[in-house]
């Protein structure tokens, strides 16, 4: 049996630190894209944290475990993979430092390493329990009042003007997201395209999560990649694009309406399956041949009956999930029916939902409810491929939506995949942002619960704060995060929560009856600072200045409930003749100091907005990952290949990634 390997805290830190070093290259406003190459010469250029991590060929089991945790979180929320690694590394370092101090005074273990491991596991469990119990309330009272709320009605593209503040906030939210994935070049275009897509998929009398879930689930069927064109050629087209070509000649004229049927089985009756044997009676060769001819004639007449029944219902388009026989193709062509074969399950399911029909297996039992009515069905040429383009007639149930498909263009296939993944992850992020969060009942004693209503970005009128005081032990409803809550990006969430955790730890230290360890909130608060520190890694002075301003503001205005904006500053030196005008999308200011013959220029860039609920889910995922990592005590090598999710992702992430990046 292979030798066992006992894990210590240093091993966990080493594995996570390697991943952190890779991620830091693409983190923050100054981060770039990471280039991977293989021995075959295939290249991948990406800024997506999940894509970078899953492309690594990792041998260490702890590293693969971390990547799998990141992949699961990113698949759920669509964002936060790089911040996940940074917070994870920072928490592990702080836990290791705390465990090393406590293990020096422990006499219950045989070795210092065992004492450190036990203390680290205990701290990780307390952190996770604290996060599950207290974190949402701290965010609701200490972070949300300084952000805003975005409504589902803000996702509209009609009449967009600079005066529409809410829609601009939606654009800022999506622009900051696409910047972390694709860079600044196409942020505005991608955010506008996403808003336009979602504005077409608003269902009547349904929650936002319903529309977003549908678009997320059917995104592979809703988008079509087209290579060889610039990114700004991406657009929306009415109806649905089915990614197959006609197996029979298409309709010669645009007859309206067009009736279609979805088939999940073969149109021709199949009495014999593969491997079956047809036994004919012993009556001589002539009788055997006659029996075969009679059987073939019966099959042909049955097929002709099915085609005739379809014609009687006015069906002229057949969408099939399987490949049909040559006889079916011949009879369909003779009957002037369009046949599309081997349509994917997702595309047929989406078609059935939009048309309000039910797929059928046996066409001999077809009824009117199986027939869909289309506005048109015609071929469409997209790049080098020809597909089937269908459009649906308006109905009362679908009066508020306008079904459309997304055409994603880029010079190379790798770039198309990069932008498609970014768009799908943006929809996942919005889905988590509007996903209802359920409250949990808790018990408090002589505590003050302040209910801050977040400043809505719809209006300047603010609701006054209301303070409730409980004079006795009674069950109350916890402060829970509202759907649609956003806050300024660039580390403001971490700085506000850092301050809230410190205040919470101080209140716990002076109130022992709360039975909460103040060191836990202190540890988490210190770990949160690693995110803004990395954002301002190019200038630690700007980080300290931002932290000082936030703390000073909160101490002067403790009951403030308006949206705050943390401006990212980037400093450089330029000649005096270049010292005027804006830089990019930001505002420009000049320092009075002089450096030789040059001025010191500070460009202030608004980094946009980010979802509060996604940040909350990220913290919980990191705390769960820390607890899981520190529970691992021993690694037992085996000779059996373990096909884990991370290994599959590492292999598949290289497919179609050549020349991926910005054009």
N, C-alpha and C positions, 0 to 999 in steps of 0.2 A: 504494500500500500504506500502511495506517495506520502512524504512527510507533511505534517500539518504545520500551518503558519499562524502563529498567534498575532493578532492585530493589536496595535497600541495606538494611542491618540496621534502620535507623529505620523503613522502610516496613513491615517484618514486625512490629516492635514496635507500631507504630501500629494496625495491623489487629487484632492480638490484644488490645491494651489496650481497644479499643472493645468487644469481646466480653466482656472481663473486667468492665468497668463495668456492663454489663447483667446479668451473672450475679451480681455482688456483692449486688444488691438482694434476692436470694432465698437467699443462702448462709448457713449457720450456724443455730444455735438461734434467733437473733433475726431471721432472714430472713423476708420476707413473700412474698406472691404478686405476680406481675407481670401487669399489665393491658395488653393490646394491643387497639387498635381500628383498624378499616378505614374507608375513605371511605363504605362502604355502611352503617356503623353496627354491623356485626358485631363482637362482643367476645370475647376469650379471656382468662380468668383462670387462671393456672397457676403452680406452683412447680417443675415438672419442668425441669431444665436442658436436656435434649434438646429438649423441646417448645418452650421459649422460643427456643432458638437456631435451630431449623428454621422458626420462624414469622417470623424476620427476613427482609426482602427485601434481600439483600446483593448489591452490585455488584462489590466488590473480589474478584478471583479468589483471593487468599490467604485472605480471610475465608471464602469458600465452601469452600476446601480444608480449613480447620480444622474447620468445621462438619461436613463429610463424615467427617473422622477421628473426631470426637466421636460422630456417629451410628453409625458402624460399631462403635466400642467399646461404646457403650450397648446396641446390639442384641445384642452378644455377652454382656456381663456384666450388663446391666440396671441399672447404677448407675455413678456417678462422673463424670457429665458436667460438673458445676460444678467439682469438684476438678480435673478434666482441664484446664480453662481456666486456673485459678489456678496450677497447677504449670507449665503451658506458658508463661504470661506471666512467672512468676518465673525460670524457666530461661533464657528469651530475654534478660531483663534482665541476668542474671549473665554469660551468654555474651558479650553485647555489651560489658559492662564489662571482662571479661577480654581480649576481642579488641582493644578500644581500647588497652589498656596494651601488649599485645604488638606491635600494629601500629606503635607509635611507634619501635620499635627494629628494624623490618624494612626492608630495602633491596632486596628481591627483586621488588617490585611498582611499577607506574608511579604509583599513587595510594594514599592512605591508605585510601580506601573499599575498593579491591580487596584490600588487605592485611587489612582487618578482615573482609571476607567470607570470604577463604581461611582465616583463623584460626578464625572462627566455625564454618565447615564442618568443620574438623579437630577442634575441640572436640566438636561434635555427634556426629561419627562415633566418637570415643573414648568418649563417654558411652553411646552405644548399645551398643558392644562391651562396655563394662564392665557394663552392665545385663544383657546376655544371658549373660555369663560368670560374674559374681560376685554379682549381686543376690539370687538365690534363696538362696544359702548364707548371706549376711549376714542375710537375714530369718529364716531357719531358726534361726540361732544367736543373733541379737540381738533378735528381736521375739517369735517364737513361744513361748519359755519363759515369757513374761509374759502369755500369753493362755490360752485353754482350747480344748477340743475338744467339738463337739456331734455326737452320734450320730444316725443316721437313726431309731433307735428312740425318740428324744425327741419326734418328731412324732406325738403321740397326744393325744386329747382325752378319753379315758376316765379318770375319776377325777382330774381336775386339782385339785390342792390346793396351797396355798402351800408345803408341804413338798417338793414335787417340784422340786428345784433345777434339774434339767436342762431341764425343760419351761419353767420361768421364764426360763432363758437363751435358749431358742428364741423366747419371746415378746419378750424384750428386743431380740434381733437384728432381728426383723420390725418391732417397734414403732419402733425408730430408723430403719428404712428408710422406713416409711410416714410418719413425721414429716417427712422431707425431701421427700416428694411431696405430702402432703395436709394437713399441719399436725397439731396435737395432738388435734383433736376426735375423730377416729375411729381413732386409732392402735391402741388396745387391741382394738377390735372387728375391725378389718381383720386384725390379726395372728392373732387367735383363729380367724377365718374361714379364713385361709390354712392354719393348722395343721389345722383340721378337714377341709379339702379334701384336703390331702396324706395325712392319715391314712386316707382312703378309697381312695387310689391306691397302696397298697403291694403290689407284686407279689412273689409267693413266689419265693425263691432268685434274686433279681435285685439288682443294685447300685442304690443310690439314684439314680444318674445315669439309669438306664433309666426309672424312674417319672417323674422330673422332666422328662426329655426328652419323654416322651409327653404329659405335661400341657402343657408349653410348646408343642409342635408343634400340638396340637389345642385350644389355648385358645380360639380363635374359635368352635369348635364346642361347647366345654364351657360357655360362659357365655352368659347371656341378659340383655340390658339391658331394664330396666323403669323408665320415667320416671314421675314424679308421686308417688313414695313416698319416705319418709325413708330415709337410708342404712342405718339399723339394721334395715330390713325385708329386707335382703339375707340370703340363706339358701342352703342346699343342699337339693336334692330328689333322690330316688332315681332312677336310670336316666339316660336321655338325652332331651333336648328337641330335637326336630327343628324348625327354624325355618320350617316351612311348615304350611299348613292342609290338611285333607282335601279332595281334589277330588271324592270321592264320599261318601255318608253314612257316618259312622263305625259301628263295631260297636254293635249295640243292647244287647248284654249283655257283661259282662266274662268271656267264656269263657276258661278257662285249660286248657292253654297256648294261646298264639297263635302261629301259624306265619307267617313273613314271608319275602319274597324281595326282593333288591336288583337292580334292572334298570338297566343302563347304556345301553340302546337302546330303540327303539320296540317295543311289544308286538305291534303289527299288522305283518305282513310287508310290506316295502316293496320292490317290484320296480322301481319307477320313482323316480328322484331328481329334484330340481328341475332343469328344463331338458331332461329326457329326453322323447322323442317316442314314443308308442305307435302303431305302424303296423298298420293292419287291412287285410285283403285286399280287393281290389276285387271285390265280388260284389253290389253294390247296397246301397241304404240300409237295407233290412230286415236284411240279413246283418251290416252294420256295427253296427246297434243290438243285434242278438242277440249278437254277439261282446263288446260292452261289458257286456251283462248277464251273460254267462257269466264274464267276468273279475271283475266285482264279486261275483258269487256265490261264486267260488273264494276271493276274498280274505276274504269273510265266514265261509265254512266253515273256512278256515285259522285265523282268529282264534278261532272257537268251539272248535276243537280245542285251541288253546293254553290257553284258559280251562278247558276240561274237564280237561286234564292237570294244571293247577294245583290244581283242585278235588280231583283224585284224591290229590294229595300233602297235602291239608289246608291249603293256603295260603289265608289270608284277608286278608293285608296285603301290598300292593305298594308298595315305595319306588323311585321312578323318578328318574333323573338328568335326563330330558328330558320334554317335554310330550307327552302321549299324545293320540291322535285321539279324536274324538267317539264313534266306534264302540267304542273300548276303554272309554271311560267308561260308555257305555250297557250293555255286556255285563258289566262289572265290577259295576255297580249291580244288575243283574239277578241276578248270581251271589252277591250280598251280600259282595263283596270291597271292602276299603278301599284306595283309591289315593291316594298322595301324590306330587305331581309336582314337578319342578325342584328336587330336593334338592341341596344343594351337595356338591361333591366331598369336602371335609373331613368333613362329617357322614356321608356314606356310607362313607368310609374308616374312620372311628371306629366306626361301627355294625358294619362287617364284622369289625374286630379284636375288638370286645367279644363279638360273637355267634359268632365262629369260623367264619364262612361266606365264600363267594367270590361276588362279583357276577357276573352273567351277562348276556350280550349277546343271545343268541338263546334265547328261552324254549322253543322246540321241543326243545332239547337239555338241559333242566333235569333235574337229578338230586337225590337226597336231600341231598348235601353243599352244595347251594346254598340249602337251606331253613333258616332260623334259627327257633329256638324262644324265644318271649318270654313273660314273666310276664303282661304286659298291654300293650295299645296303645289309648290313649284320648286325647281332646282335653283340653287344659289352657289355661285362660284366665290370661294374665299381662299385667296392665295392660290396654291397649286391643287387644291382639292375642291370637289363638287359635293355638296350636301343637299339634304332635303329641308326646305323651309316651309313651315306651316304657320298659320295664324288662326286664332280662335274668334268666334263670334261673341259679341257682348251679351252678358246675361245679368239678371238681377242679383244673383249671388256674387258675381264678380264685377259689380258696378264700380268699385273703388280701386281695382287693380288693373294694370295694363301689362299683361305678360310680355316679357321681352327677354332677349338673349344678349349676352355680353361677348363682344369680339375683342380679344386681347391680342394686340400686335406688338412685335418687337423684332429687331434685326436677326436674332438667333433664337434657337429653341431653348437654350438655357436661360436667356433673359425672359422669355415668355413664362417659363415655369416659375421664375423668381417673382414676377409681378402677379401671376395667378395665385401663388401661395400667400403673397402679401394681402391681396384682396380678400381671400378666404379667411385669413387670420383676422383681418379688420372686422369682418362680419361676426366672427366668433367673439371678438372683444366687445362689440356692441351688444351682442346677445347676452353676455355675462353682465354687462353694465345695466341692462334693463330686466335682468332676471329677478323675479320677486325673491326677497330674502325673508325667511320666516323668523319671527321673534321667539325667544325662549323666556319662560317665566323664571324669575329669580327671587331671592329673599334678601332684603337689605334692612339695615338698622341704623336709624338716625343719620341717614345720608341725604345729601341734596342732589336731586336729579334735575339738571337744567336741560330743557328741551329747546335746542336752537333750531330754528327753521332756516334752512339754507336759502341764501339770497338767490331767487330765481332769476335766470337771465332773460325772462320775458318782460319784467317790469322793474322799475326803480323803487316801487313801494315795498317796504320791508315789514314783516310782522314782528311785533314786539316780543321780546323774550319772556317766557313764562317760567317761573321757578316754583317747583313743587317740593314741599318738605314733608317727610314722613315722620310722625311723632312716635310711631310704634312699629314693631316688626310686622310687615305685611308683604304679601306677594305683589310684585309690580311687573310691568312689562319692560323689558330692556330697551334701551335706545338701539334701534336697528338702522342699518344703512338704507337710504331711499334709493330707488332705481333711478338711473340717469345722473347720479352725482359725479361731478368732474372737479378737478383742481389743477392749478397751474403746474406745468411740467418743469423739470429742472431741479428737483430735489426738495420742493416745498412740502410735499407730503411727508417725507422723511424728517424734515426739520420740525414741522408741526407735531408729528407724532412723537418725536424725540422729546420735545418740551412737555407734551401731555404725559408721557411715561415717567419723566422725572417728577412732575407734580404728583402723579399717582403714587410713585414710590415714597415721596415725602409724606403724603397723607397716610400711607400705610405704616410708616415708621413711627408716627405720632399717635396712631390708633391701633394698638396691638390686637384689639378685639376683632378686627377685620380678618385676621388669620391669613394674611397674604404676605409672602416673602418679598420685601422691597428690593432685594438684590436681583430678583428675576426681571423686574421692570427696568432696573438700572442696566442690566446686561443687554437687554433687547434694545434699549434706547441708544446705547453706545454702538451697537452693531448697525443700527439704521444710518448712522453718520457716514458709513463707508460709501453709501451711494452718492450723496452730494460731493464727498471728497474726491471720488473718481470722476465725477462730472467736471469738477474744477481742478483736475489734476495738473493742467497746464499752468495754473496760477493759484497756489494755496492761499494767497492773500485775498483773492476774490471769494473763496469759500468761507474764510473767517469773517469777511465783511458781511456776506449774506447771512451767516449764522447769527452774527451780532445784531443785524438789523431785525431779523425775525424775533429774536428773544427780546430785544428792546421794545418792539412794537407790541408784542403780547403782554409785556409787563405794564405798558402804558394804557393799553386798551384791552382789558381782559374780556369784555363783553362785546367785542366787535364781531359783526356777523355780515360782512360784505366780502365779495371775492377779492382775493389778493393775487398779485402777479409777481413772480420772482423772475427778474430779467437776467439772462445769461450775458456775461461780459467777456469779450475776447479782445485782448490787447495786442497791438503790434506797433511798429514804428514806420512812419511814412515821411515823405518829403513834404514841405509846407504847401506845395502847389497841389497836392492830392488830398488836402485835409478838408475838403468841402464835399457835401452831398451824402446821401444815405449809402449804407453798405448792405447789399442784399435786401432782406425783408426787415431789417432792424433799424433802429435809430442810432444816430451818431452823436457822440459828445467828445470834447477835447479836454485833456488835462492841461493845467497851466504850466506844468513843469516842462523843461526843455532838455533834450538829450543831444548835445552837440548842435548840429544843424537840422535836427529832425524833431518832429513832435511825437509824443506818445499818444496813440489813438486807441480809444476804447469803443468797440462796436457793441451795441446792446441788441441782442437777438431774443425775440420772444419765442420760446421753445414750444409754445402751444399748450394743450391740455392733455390730461390723462384721466383714466377712469379710477374712481375711488374704490369701487367694489372689486375691480381686478387687482388693485394693490392689496386689498384685504385678503383675497384668495391667494395671492402670491406669498404673503407672510405666513399664512396657515400652511401652505404647501412646503415652504422652507423649513418651518418648525417640525413638520411631520417627517421630512427627509432627514433632518438632524437626529431626531429620535430613532429613526430606523438605522441610520449609519452607526450610531454609537451602541446599538444593541448587538452588532456583529462582533463576535469575540474571536472566531477562528476561521481561517480559510483552508478548505480541504481540496487540493488539486485532484482532478480526475482526468482520465484519458478519454472520457465520453464528450463529444462535441455538444455543448449546450447552445441551442439555437434560441437565444434570448431576443427580445424585441429590439434591443439596441443594436445587436449584430445584424438583424434584418434591415434595420434602418440604415446602418452604415453601408450595407451593400447597395440598397436601392437608391440611396441619395446620390449616387454617382451617375445614375441613368439619366441621360438627357440633360447633363449639366455643362456641356462644353460651351465655352465662351459666355458664361453667365455673368451678368453685371450690367452696368449702365451703358447706354449707347452714347 
